[in-house]
Amino acid sequence: QAGRALMRVSVVIPAFNEEKLLPATLAAVGAAAEAFRARGWSWECVVCDNNSTDGTAACARAAGATVVFEPVNQIGRARDAGARAATGDWLTFIDADSLPSRELFADIAGRIAAGRHLGGGSTVELEPGTPRYARFFCGGWNLWSRLAGWAAGSCVWVEAAAFREAGGFGTEYYAGEEVFLSRRLKSLARRSGRKFVILARSPLLTSSRKLKLYTLTEAA
């Protein structure tokens, strides 16, 4: 019990030119983190400024986040850079255009406390006003995510030691790096007698803009 009372969770947010959306994300993270505080756990927020040319870093510092810099524009690199600066026993990666709820973080905290999971992800819900085709794609992704055990990059929670053992997100892939990380973590989980699970009770609310950046195949 004493060890769990001293648990520390790091919320890592990669951010490239996110001064418009980041304040809302940081506010949501702060409110959601009450789920950690309610257990007597400590938490921190680490924002990786991925070579932004706007006020992203200033927004993050103003909200009390730790800010690190990654000069190469690649989200896997940014997530890994944030993770290197994190001091938590567990890492929760949230994208800068996403709004986690307290219920989602409470679900994550419950799985951490139970000790049977090495990590996992969450289903996602696209912002209001998203086109029908995008909602259809999102529903398909959520189903496949749960069946395959693949975490969406916008929400990955994982034991810090396991994340490092798995090699982090890595730099080999420009997109889809979360799928390959999920596969490595699932393998680690099996070897340690634990699980890697995609949570579905409280989906992560996220922007639909990723569907504008990639084709449907690449977005998956």
C-alpha positions as CSV (number, residue, x, y, z in Angstrom):
1,Q,0.0,0.0,0.0
2,A,2.8,2.4,0.8
3,G,4.3,1.9,-2.6
4,R,1.0,2.6,-4.3
5,A,0.5,5.7,-2.2
6,L,3.8,7.0,-3.6
7,M,2.8,6.3,-7.2
8,R,3.7,9.0,-9.7
9,V,2.1,9.4,-13.1
10,S,3.6,11.4,-15.9
11,V,1.3,12.8,-18.6
12,V,3.3,13.4,-21.8
13,I,2.0,15.6,-24.5
14,P,3.8,16.0,-27.9
15,A,3.1,19.4,-29.4
16,F,4.0,21.1,-32.7
17,N,2.5,24.6,-33.2
18,E,-0.4,23.9,-30.8
19,E,-0.8,27.3,-29.1
20,K,-4.5,27.4,-30.1
21,L,-5.5,23.9,-28.8
22,L,-2.9,23.2,-26.1
23,P,-4.5,25.4,-23.4
24,A,-7.7,23.4,-23.5
25,T,-5.9,20.1,-23.5
26,L,-3.8,21.2,-20.5
27,A,-6.9,22.3,-18.6
28,A,-8.6,19.0,-19.3
29,V,-5.5,17.0,-18.2
30,G,-5.3,19.0,-15.0
31,A,-9.0,18.3,-14.2
32,A,-8.7,14.7,-15.2
33,A,-5.6,14.2,-13.0
34,E,-7.9,14.6,-10.0
35,A,-8.4,10.9,-10.4
36,F,-4.7,10.4,-9.6
37,R,-4.7,12.9,-6.7
38,A,-7.8,11.2,-5.2
39,R,-5.6,8.1,-4.7
40,G,-2.9,10.1,-3.0
41,W,-0.7,9.8,-6.1
42,S,1.5,12.6,-7.5
43,W,1.5,13.5,-11.2
44,E,3.3,15.8,-13.6
45,C,2.7,17.1,-17.1
46,V,5.6,17.1,-19.6
47,V,5.1,18.9,-22.9
48,C,7.5,18.2,-25.7
49,D,7.8,21.3,-28.0
50,N,8.5,19.6,-31.3
51,N,10.3,22.5,-33.0
52,S,7.3,24.9,-32.8
53,T,7.3,28.3,-34.4
54,D,4.4,29.7,-32.3
55,G,3.8,30.1,-28.6
56,T,3.4,26.4,-27.8
57,A,6.2,26.3,-25.2
58,A,5.0,29.5,-23.5
59,C,1.5,28.1,-23.2
60,A,2.8,25.0,-21.7
61,R,5.0,26.8,-19.2
62,A,2.2,29.1,-18.2
63,A,0.1,26.1,-17.3
64,G,2.8,24.7,-15.1
65,A,4.0,22.0,-17.4
66,T,7.6,20.9,-17.8
67,V,8.7,21.7,-21.3
68,V,11.4,19.9,-23.3
69,F,12.5,20.5,-26.9
70,E,12.8,18.1,-29.8
71,P,14.2,19.7,-33.0
72,V,13.2,17.0,-35.4
73,N,9.6,17.1,-36.5
74,Q,8.3,13.6,-35.8
75,I,5.7,12.7,-33.3
76,G,7.4,9.5,-32.2
77,R,10.6,11.4,-31.4
78,A,8.5,14.0,-29.5
79,R,6.8,11.4,-27.4
80,D,10.1,9.7,-26.7
81,A,11.8,13.0,-25.8
82,G,8.9,13.8,-23.4
83,A,9.2,10.3,-21.9
84,R,12.9,10.7,-21.3
85,A,12.2,13.8,-19.2
86,A,9.4,12.2,-17.3
87,T,9.9,11.0,-13.7
88,G,6.7,9.0,-13.3
89,D,6.4,5.3,-12.6
90,W,3.7,5.3,-15.3
91,L,3.4,7.3,-18.5
92,T,0.2,8.5,-20.1
93,F,0.6,9.9,-23.6
94,I,-2.1,12.3,-24.6
95,D,-2.1,14.3,-27.9
96,A,-2.3,18.1,-27.9
97,D,-5.6,18.1,-29.7
98,S,-7.3,15.8,-27.2
99,L,-9.4,16.2,-24.0
100,P,-9.2,13.4,-21.5
101,S,-11.9,13.1,-18.9
102,R,-11.5,12.4,-15.2
103,E,-13.4,9.1,-15.9
104,L,-10.8,8.0,-18.4
105,F,-7.9,8.8,-16.0
106,A,-9.9,7.0,-13.2
107,D,-10.2,3.9,-15.3
108,I,-6.4,4.1,-16.1
109,A,-5.6,4.6,-12.4
110,G,-7.8,1.6,-11.4
111,R,-5.9,-0.7,-13.8
112,I,-2.6,0.6,-12.6
113,A,-3.6,0.0,-8.9
114,A,-4.9,-3.5,-9.6
115,G,-1.4,-4.5,-10.8
116,R,-2.6,-6.8,-13.6
117,H,-1.8,-4.6,-16.5
118,L,1.4,-3.5,-18.1
119,G,-0.4,-0.8,-20.1
120,G,-3.0,-0.1,-22.8
121,G,-4.9,2.5,-24.7
122,S,-8.3,3.9,-25.1
123,T,-11.0,4.1,-27.7
124,V,-11.5,7.6,-29.1
125,E,-14.5,9.8,-29.9
126,L,-14.2,12.6,-32.5
127,E,-15.1,16.1,-31.8
128,P,-18.7,17.3,-32.4
129,G,-19.3,18.4,-36.0
130,T,-17.0,15.7,-37.4
131,P,-18.2,14.5,-40.9
132,R,-20.1,11.2,-41.0
133,Y,-17.4,9.4,-42.9
134,A,-14.9,10.3,-40.2
135,R,-17.2,9.0,-37.5
136,F,-17.6,5.8,-39.4
137,F,-13.9,5.4,-39.8
138,C,-13.4,6.1,-36.1
139,G,-16.0,3.5,-35.1
140,G,-14.1,0.9,-37.3
141,W,-10.8,1.9,-35.7
142,N,-12.2,1.5,-32.2
143,L,-13.5,-1.9,-33.0
144,W,-10.3,-3.1,-34.5
145,S,-8.2,-1.4,-31.8
146,R,-10.0,-3.5,-29.1
147,L,-9.9,-6.7,-31.1
148,A,-6.2,-6.4,-32.1
149,G,-5.1,-4.7,-28.9
150,W,-3.6,-1.7,-30.7
151,A,-3.5,1.6,-28.9
152,A,-4.3,4.9,-30.7
153,G,-1.3,7.2,-30.3
154,S,-3.6,9.9,-28.9
155,C,-3.8,7.8,-25.7
156,V,-1.2,5.3,-24.5
157,W,-0.7,4.5,-20.9
158,V,2.2,2.3,-19.9
159,E,4.5,1.3,-17.1
160,A,7.6,3.5,-17.6
161,A,10.0,0.6,-17.2
162,A,8.1,-1.5,-19.8
163,F,8.0,1.5,-22.2
164,R,11.8,1.8,-22.0
165,E,12.3,-1.9,-22.3
166,A,10.2,-1.9,-25.4
167,G,12.3,0.9,-26.9
168,G,9.7,3.6,-26.8
169,F,7.9,4.8,-29.9
170,G,11.1,4.9,-31.9
171,T,12.0,6.9,-35.0
172,E,11.6,4.2,-37.7
173,Y,8.0,5.1,-38.6
174,Y,6.5,8.5,-39.5
175,A,2.9,7.2,-38.8
176,G,1.5,4.1,-37.1
177,E,4.4,3.9,-34.6
178,E,1.8,3.3,-31.9
179,V,0.8,0.0,-33.5
180,F,4.3,-1.3,-33.5
181,L,4.8,-0.2,-29.9
182,S,1.5,-1.9,-28.9
183,R,2.8,-5.1,-30.4
184,R,6.0,-4.9,-28.5
185,L,4.2,-4.1,-25.3
186,K,1.7,-7.0,-25.8
187,S,4.7,-9.3,-26.1
188,L,6.2,-8.0,-22.9
189,A,2.9,-8.3,-21.1
190,R,2.5,-11.9,-22.1
191,R,6.0,-12.7,-20.8
192,S,5.3,-11.0,-17.5
193,G,1.9,-12.6,-17.0
194,R,0.1,-9.2,-17.4
195,K,-2.2,-7.7,-19.9
196,F,-2.3,-4.8,-22.4
197,V,-5.9,-3.6,-22.8
198,I,-7.8,-1.0,-24.7
199,L,-10.2,0.8,-22.4
200,A,-13.7,1.7,-23.8
201,R,-15.9,3.0,-20.9
202,S,-14.7,6.6,-21.3
203,P,-13.4,7.3,-24.8
204,L,-10.8,10.0,-25.3
205,L,-12.3,13.1,-27.0
206,T,-10.0,14.1,-29.8
207,S,-9.8,16.2,-33.0
208,S,-10.7,14.8,-36.4
209,R,-7.8,16.7,-38.1
210,K,-5.6,13.6,-38.3
211,L,-7.9,12.3,-41.0
212,K,-7.0,15.3,-43.1
213,L,-3.3,14.6,-42.8
214,Y,-3.3,10.9,-43.9
215,T,-5.2,8.6,-46.1
216,L,-7.6,6.3,-44.3
217,T,-4.9,3.5,-44.5
218,E,-2.2,5.7,-43.1
219,A,-4.4,7.1,-40.3
220,A,-4.9,3.6,-39.0
